[in-house]
Amino acid sequence: MAAAAAGTPVFLEVRTQLRSALLILGEPKEGGTPMDISITPSSLQVKTPADCTELRLPAEVRLVPSSCRGLQYVAGDGLHLRLQVWAESNAKLISMFNQSSQARECCTFYCQSCGEVVIRDRKLLRVLPLPSENWGALVGEWCCHPDPFANKPLHPQENDCFIGDSFFLVNLRSDLWQPRPELAPVETHCLSSENHFKLKPKANTKVICKRCKVMLGETMSSETTKFYMTEIIIQPSERNFPIIPRSQFVQSVIAQCLVELSTARSTFRFTIQGHDGKVYILLWLLNSDSLVIESLGSSRGITKFPLLEDILKADSSSAWNAVKVLYQPCVKSRNEKERQSMNGGGAEREGDTEPEAGSRL
């Protein structure tokens, strides 16, 4: 994908399942300037009296020029038109943990923000997904006798890593000899029958990176620590890996969580909560099969579509998988009715027989 020195901003969203695409051509710097648009299966070109922008498509995307339709001008945005497309999905979501290849290797846990080593050379023999957050209620529905798993939390053993929707559970008992992430001050009390300390309920158990002071997770017990997926990156030991920009990493992790949760739970509504349990953002997943291609032109011509600015610097010739979401803030009593609906009510997907409430993320 290449643009001329001072091109018109171009944004192309491809729906791989529907085989359709939305093309948006940003407004030229001077309104009303004549624009000549040429579309071929592998590229598109936009000419104005002042400049020329050419967008060359990656190999996995091919347009159908004869299918152009729905041309309209949107004030403040630019020209919109739709067309058919042939595309192959080329997923580039950042993998948070490759269970098949890394479960038998020594892994190192890093702080994603600054690269500080959190856990060094941990050999994981079992990497297992945790059940959904409401698994206890499901057991109660299916069992005709008292819940055999009541008051028995699922904590990993020494060489285990349990994966939740948005976190990892790791046993740090064998890492006592290593430098460990800082723990915020906690209150403890000594059990009379055993010679060890136990964390009090509701104690401050934050796990803080020693270098950059970012909150990495929280302690769940004297041996088990929960690390947040947005703060930790896990890589095989003694292997180099590319530095991923913070914003790109967080976006990719959240996108992957949304896709996996929407598939596993057949829901498209989510809430983002703080550590205090307060809901801050409502999310509706609109689609997860989009490929996004963008050309920004020169810095003086960038007025719209700064979505992939960081990614384009690293790789300017690819289509990037993306999810489209609708979000609403839920602070200062805004969208209170929608929040209550998502927590208690339900909205059906096409083909679903029962409504399902939104999931927390």
N, C-alpha and C positions, 0 to 999 in steps of 0.2 A: 504494500500500500504506500503510495507516494503522493505528495502534494507539491504543487508549485510554490515558489517563494512566497507568494501572497495570495493564497487561494481562498475560496469560499468554504466556510465550515460545512462538512458533510457528515451526516449520521445515518447509518443503515442498520436496522434491526431485522434480523432474519428469524422467522419461526420455523424451526426444522420440522416439527410434526405437521404443521399446516402447510408447509412449503409456500409460504408467502413472506413478503418483506415490506417494511415501511421505510421509505426513503425521505429524509428531511434535508433540505438545502437551506442553510442559514441565510438570513438577509444580507445582501451585499452592503458594504460600508456606506454607500450612498443609495438611499432608497429609490426604487423605480428604475434602477439600471437594467438595461436589456440583458437577458441571460439565455445562452444557448446550451441546451443539455443534450448530450449524446450518450446513449447506453448501449453497450455490447454485452455478450454473456460474461466476459471476464473483467470488464472495467466500465467506468463511467467518467465522463468528462464534463466540466462546467466551465463555460467561457463567458466572460464579461468584457467590456471594453478595457477594463483596468487590469485584469489578471486571468489566469487559467488554472483550474484545479483538476488533476487527474487522480482517480482512485482506482488502483489496480487490486482486484479481489484475490484472496488466497485460493489455492487449488480446490479446496473443498466447497467453494461457493460459486454457483453459476446462475446468472440472471436470465430471465426470458423477456427480451426487450418488447416483443409484441403484446405482452400482457399488461402494459402500463395502463393504469386507470385511476380514477378518483383524484385527479389533480386539483388541489385547492391551496389557497394562500391563507396562512394563519398570521394575523398581525402580531408583530413582536417575536415571531418564531421563524417563519420562512415558508417555503413551498413544501407541501406534503403530497406524496403520491405512493400508490401501492402497485406491486407487481409480483408475479410468480417467481419462484426461485427453486433451484435444486441445491441441496446442501447436505453435508455429512457432519454430524456432531463431532466436535474435536474438543472434548472436555478438558479444561485446564484449571479446574478447581484444585486448590492446594491440598494434597493428601495429608491428613493429620496423623495418621498412623497406618502403615501398611502391615496388616496382621500376618499375612502369609510369609513375607520376606524378613520381617524384623523380629518375629517372635523367637527365633533361634539365634539371633545375633546380640552382641553387646550394644546397648543403646546409651546415648547421652541426652539428658534433658537440658535444654537451654532456655534462658529467658529470651523471649522473642524480641523484646524491646531493645536490649543492649547486648545480647549474646553471652551473658554470664552463665557459666556452667552451674546447673542446679543439682543434677544427679549425674555422676560420671560412671561410665562403664557398667551399666546395670544389665545383667543377662535375664531376659524375661522368658520364662518357660511357658507361661499361659497369658494370652491376651484375649479377654473375653468381654462381650458386650453385656451391660447390665440390663435387666428388664425395665420396662417403662415405669414412670414415677407412680403410677396407680396399680402396680402389680399386687400389692397387698390386698386391695379391695377386690381384685379379680379372684385371688385365692379364696377369699371369704365367700364369694358367690359360687364357686365350683366345689368347695369342700362341704361335706355333710357333717363334719365334726370340727372341733375348735381348730383354728389356724395353727398348723405345726410350725410355721415360720414366724409367729408373732414374737416381737422383741428380739429377733435375731438378725441384726444388720448384716448386709453382704460386704464384708471387708476382705481385701486381698491378702494372700499369704506373701511370703518373702519374695518370691519370684513371679508374682502376678501383676498384671495391670488390668483393671476393670475400666471399661469405657462407658460413660453415660452420654446423655444427649449433648452436653456441653462441657464435660469435664472428664478428667482421668482420676482414678483412685489408685494410689501406689503405696506399698508398704515400705517405710523407711527404716525398719529395724536394722537392716544390714548396713546402713549408711552412717552409723554413728561415728565411724572413724573419719568420715569425710567432712569437709566444710559444708554446712547445710544452710539453706535459706533462713533468713532471720524470722523469728516468731515475735509478733507483738506481745507485750506483757499479758499474761493470763493468770487467773487465780487458780490455785491448786489446793487439794487437801489430801492428806495421807489416809489410806484405808487402814483400819485397825488390824484386819486379818492378813493383809499382804503388805510386803515391803516395797511398794511402788506408789507413784502418784497418779491420780486420775484427774482429768480436766473437768471442771465444774460446768454444768449446763449454762448456756448463754454466755460463756466466757468469751473474751476477745481472742480469737484464735487465728488471726490473719497471718498469712505467710508472705513475707516481703523479700524482694530481691535485694541482696546486699549492695549491689552496685548502683542501680538506678532507682531503688526504693518503690518499684511498682508492686502492686498487690498481685501475687501469683496464684493464690488459692487460700485454703484454710485447712486447719487440722481437724480431723473427724474423731480421732482417738489418739492415744499415746503413740501409736505406731502408724496409723493410716492418715495420709494427706490427700486432699482433693486439690488438683491443679486445674485451672480453667484453660480451656482449649484456645482461647483468644490470647493467652499470655505465655504459653509454653510451646516450643517446637521440639520434636523428638527426631533424632537422626542416628543412624548407625555410627558407632564410635570409629574414630580414625578415618573418617571420610569427610571430604570438603563438601560444602553445600552453599548454594548462592544465597546472598543476603536478600531477603524479601522486604520491600518497603512496608512499613507498619500498616498504613491504610489499606494496601492491597491484601495483606495477610488477614486482617480483621474482616474485610469484606468477603474474602473467599471462605473463611471459616463459617461466618454467619450464613452465607449462601448455601454451603454444604449442609449445615444443620437444617435449614429450612427445607431443602430438597429431601433429605433423608426422613425428616419428621413427617412431611406431607405424604410421602410414600407409605411409611409404616403405619401411620395413624389415620390416613384418609381425611385429613383436615387441611384447611388453607388459612386458618386464622391463628395468630400467635400474639403473645404479649411479652414484652421485655421488662423484667423486674429488676429492681436494685437489691442490694444485700439485705435491705430492711423489709423485703417483700412487697414494697410499693411498686405499682405498675406505672411505668413512665412512657411507654410507646405501645401503640396498637399496630399490628402488622397484618395485612392481607396479602397472601402470595397470589399474584395474578397469573404468572406463567413461569416455567422453569426450563423452557426449551429454546431460549433465545440465543442467537449469535449476534454479537455487536461488533460493528466495524465503524471506525471513526477517523475522519481527517480534520485536523484543526487548522491547517494552513500555517502562516507565519504568526509570530507573537502579536504583531500589531493587528492581525486580522481575527484573533480569537475573541469572539463575543458570545458564542453559544457553544453548548455541548462539551464542557470541559470534563467529561466523564472518565475518559481513559488517558488522561494526560501523563500520569506516572508510568502506565503500562506502555504507551507509545514510545517513550524514551528508550525502553528496554527492547521492545520488539515491535516494529512498525509494519509488519507484513502478515499479521495473523488476525483471524476472527476469534473473539473471546466469548466463551460461554458466560451467560449472565442470567440472573433471575430478576423478574420485574415485580416490585412490591408497591402496595399502597400503604402509607403509614400516616398515623395521626398521633400528635402528642397527647399525653394523658396526665398533664400537670395542671395545678391550680383549678381543679374541678372541670377541666375541659374534657369533652367527649365521655362524660360519666355514664350516659345511657349505653353507649357502644361498649364501654368496658364491662358493665354489668351483663350485657347481652353475651359477650364473648366468654365470660366466666361461668355464666349459668345457663344461657340459652344455647341455641345451635343453629347452624345454617347448613343446608344440605348441598352436597356436590351432586352433579348430574349423575344419576345411576345409584346413589346411596339410598339405602332403605331407612336409615335412622340418622337423626341429627347428631352431631358431635361438637362438643365445646372446643374452643381454641386451646392450644397448648402453650405452656410457658417456655421461654427460651432464656 
